[in-house]
Structures are given as C-alpha cells and as structure tokens.
C-alpha cells in the first residue's frame, strides 16, 4: 500500500497536501493546502494531479478545515472559530464568521 502506514506516500494520507504535490515535495513544511505563491508550472502540475486522482480513486470523504474570515477591521481580540456543529447553522445576523474548505479524501486504488 502506497498511502498506508509505512508506505512511501504515507505522509500524504489524511492531509491536504496540495502544495507538496504541486512542488513535488516530501518536506513537512509543504504538507499544506496553502497554494499561495505557487508559479504557473506548479499550479499546472497540481491540476494534473487532481485529474489523475479523479480518474484513479474513489472519493471516500473530505478533510474539513475552519478558516477564520476577517471583515477588515482590526481588534485586539483574536477571531473566534466556529465549531463544526456551529458551522452548519446559518448566521442569524449576517454572514458567518468562518468559511469551510473541503478537500477530497481518496481511497487507494486496487490496481497497486
């Protein structure tokens, strides 16, 4: 198993490794979904990975992250993040204080 425990790609399992895939990197610092600052060739490589995974693997779930959304005002208090149960509720007095980013999780192909 490539992505299972002890496998050569185990470090990618259960993570949004978009940056690492785009950069063809196995470094811990690149095991993130942050694609800011990537060049056109890296973004194209990431798109190629997405197409490969979509054609080869079955989607089995998503990785959810809560991302704080700021309104542009500066306060001394840190932004509060909603819990997963709060996130499913609509805001009563305006837009939600958080946004959710979902990344597909895939099952290993039986071909390998």
C-alpha positions as a Markdown table, in Angstrom:
| # | Residue | x | y | z |
|---|---|---|---|---|
| 1 | Unk | 0.0 | 0.0 | 0.0 |
| 2 | Unk | 1.5 | 3.3 | -1.1 |
| 3 | Unk | -0.5 | 5.5 | 1.2 |
| 4 | Unk | -0.9 | 3.1 | 4.2 |
| 5 | Unk | 1.3 | 3.1 | 7.3 |
| 6 | Unk | 4.9 | 2.7 | 6.4 |
| 7 | Unk | 4.2 | 3.2 | 2.7 |
| 8 | Unk | 6.3 | 5.6 | 0.6 |
| 9 | Unk | 3.4 | 8.1 | 0.4 |
| 10 | Unk | 2.0 | 7.7 | 3.9 |
| 11 | Unk | 2.9 | 11.3 | 4.8 |
| 12 | Unk | 0.2 | 12.5 | 2.3 |
| 13 | Unk | -2.6 | 10.4 | 3.9 |
| 14 | Unk | -5.4 | 12.3 | 5.6 |
| 15 | Unk | -4.0 | 15.7 | 4.7 |
| 16 | Unk | -4.5 | 18.4 | 2.1 |
| 17 | Unk | -1.1 | 18.1 | 0.5 |
| 18 | Unk | -1.8 | 20.3 | -2.5 |
| 19 | Unk | 1.3 | 22.4 | -2.0 |
| 20 | Unk | 3.6 | 19.3 | -1.7 |
| 21 | Unk | 2.0 | 17.8 | -4.8 |
| 22 | Unk | 2.4 | 21.0 | -6.8 |
| 23 | Unk | 6.0 | 21.3 | -5.8 |
| 24 | Unk | 6.8 | 17.5 | -6.0 |
| 25 | Unk | 8.0 | 17.8 | -2.4 |
| 26 | Unk | 8.2 | 15.4 | 0.5 |
| 27 | Unk | 9.1 | 18.1 | 3.0 |
| 28 | Unk | 6.8 | 18.5 | 6.1 |
| 29 | Unk | 6.7 | 22.3 | 5.5 |
| 30 | Unk | 5.0 | 21.7 | 2.2 |
| 31 | Unk | 2.3 | 19.3 | 3.5 |
| 32 | Unk | -0.4 | 22.0 | 3.5 |
| 33 | Unk | -3.3 | 23.2 | 1.4 |
| 34 | Unk | -1.7 | 26.7 | 1.0 |
| 35 | Unk | -1.1 | 27.2 | -2.7 |
| 36 | Unk | -0.4 | 30.9 | -2.4 |
| 37 | Unk | 2.8 | 31.9 | -4.2 |
| 38 | Unk | 3.0 | 28.9 | -6.5 |
| 39 | Unk | 4.0 | 29.6 | -10.1 |
| 40 | Unk | 2.1 | 28.6 | -13.2 |
| 41 | Unk | 4.1 | 25.4 | -13.7 |
| 42 | Unk | 3.4 | 24.3 | -10.1 |
| 43 | Unk | -0.3 | 25.1 | -10.5 |
| 44 | Unk | -0.5 | 23.2 | -13.7 |
| 45 | Unk | 1.3 | 20.2 | -12.0 |
| 46 | Unk | -1.3 | 20.4 | -9.2 |
| 47 | Unk | -4.2 | 20.3 | -11.8 |
| 48 | Unk | -2.6 | 17.3 | -13.4 |
| 49 | Unk | -2.5 | 15.5 | -10.0 |
| 50 | Unk | -6.2 | 16.3 | -9.5 |
| 51 | Unk | -7.2 | 14.8 | -12.8 |
| 52 | Unk | -5.1 | 11.7 | -12.1 |
| 53 | Unk | -6.6 | 11.2 | -8.7 |
| 54 | Unk | -10.1 | 11.8 | -10.0 |
| 55 | Unk | -9.7 | 9.1 | -12.7 |
| 56 | Unk | -8.0 | 6.6 | -10.5 |
| 57 | Unk | -9.5 | 6.8 | -7.0 |
| 58 | Unk | -13.0 | 6.8 | -5.5 |
| 59 | Unk | -13.8 | 9.8 | -3.3 |
| 60 | Unk | -14.4 | 8.5 | 0.3 |
| 61 | Unk | -14.7 | 11.7 | 2.3 |
| 62 | Unk | -13.4 | 15.2 | 2.8 |
| 63 | Unk | -11.0 | 17.0 | 5.0 |
| 64 | Unk | -12.7 | 20.0 | 6.6 |
| 65 | Unk | -10.9 | 23.0 | 7.9 |
| 66 | Unk | -12.3 | 26.0 | 9.6 |
| 67 | Unk | -10.9 | 29.2 | 8.2 |
| 68 | Unk | -11.4 | 32.5 | 10.0 |
| 69 | Unk | -12.9 | 35.2 | 7.9 |
| 70 | Unk | -12.0 | 38.8 | 8.8 |
| 71 | Unk | -14.1 | 41.8 | 8.0 |
| 72 | Unk | -11.2 | 44.1 | 7.6 |
| 73 | Unk | -11.4 | 45.8 | 11.0 |
| 74 | Unk | -8.6 | 45.5 | 13.5 |
| 75 | Unk | -9.4 | 44.4 | 17.0 |
| 76 | Unk | -7.2 | 43.3 | 19.9 |
| 77 | Unk | -9.2 | 40.1 | 20.4 |
| 78 | Unk | -8.5 | 37.0 | 18.3 |
| 79 | Unk | -11.1 | 35.9 | 15.8 |
| 80 | Unk | -13.2 | 33.1 | 17.2 |
| 81 | Unk | -13.6 | 30.0 | 15.1 |
| 82 | Unk | -16.9 | 28.2 | 15.0 |
| 83 | Unk | -17.1 | 24.5 | 15.9 |
| 84 | Unk | -18.1 | 22.1 | 13.3 |
| 85 | Unk | -21.7 | 21.9 | 14.7 |
| 86 | Unk | -21.9 | 25.7 | 14.7 |
| 87 | Unk | -20.7 | 25.9 | 11.1 |
| 88 | Unk | -23.8 | 24.0 | 9.8 |
| 89 | Unk | -26.1 | 26.6 | 11.3 |
| 90 | Unk | -26.9 | 29.7 | 9.3 |
| 91 | Unk | -25.9 | 33.1 | 10.7 |
| 92 | Unk | -28.8 | 34.9 | 12.3 |
| 93 | Unk | -27.5 | 38.4 | 11.9 |
| 94 | Unk | -25.3 | 38.4 | 8.9 |
| 95 | Unk | -22.6 | 36.3 | 7.2 |
| 96 | Unk | -20.9 | 33.5 | 9.0 |
| 97 | Unk | -17.7 | 34.2 | 10.9 |
| 98 | Unk | -16.0 | 31.2 | 9.3 |
| 99 | Unk | -15.7 | 29.6 | 5.9 |
| 100 | Unk | -15.1 | 25.9 | 5.4 |
| 101 | Unk | -12.6 | 24.5 | 2.9 |
| 102 | Unk | -13.2 | 20.9 | 1.9 |
| 103 | Unk | -10.5 | 18.7 | 0.3 |
| 104 | Unk | -11.4 | 15.3 | -1.2 |
| 105 | Unk | -10.0 | 12.3 | 0.5 |
| 106 | Unk | -9.5 | 9.3 | -1.7 |
| 107 | Unk | -9.2 | 5.5 | -1.2 |
| 108 | Unk | -6.2 | 3.7 | -2.5 |
| 109 | Unk | -6.7 | 2.1 | -5.9 |
| 110 | Unk | -6.9 | -1.7 | -6.0 |
| 111 | Unk | -4.6 | -1.7 | -9.1 |
| 112 | Unk | -1.5 | -1.2 | -6.9 |
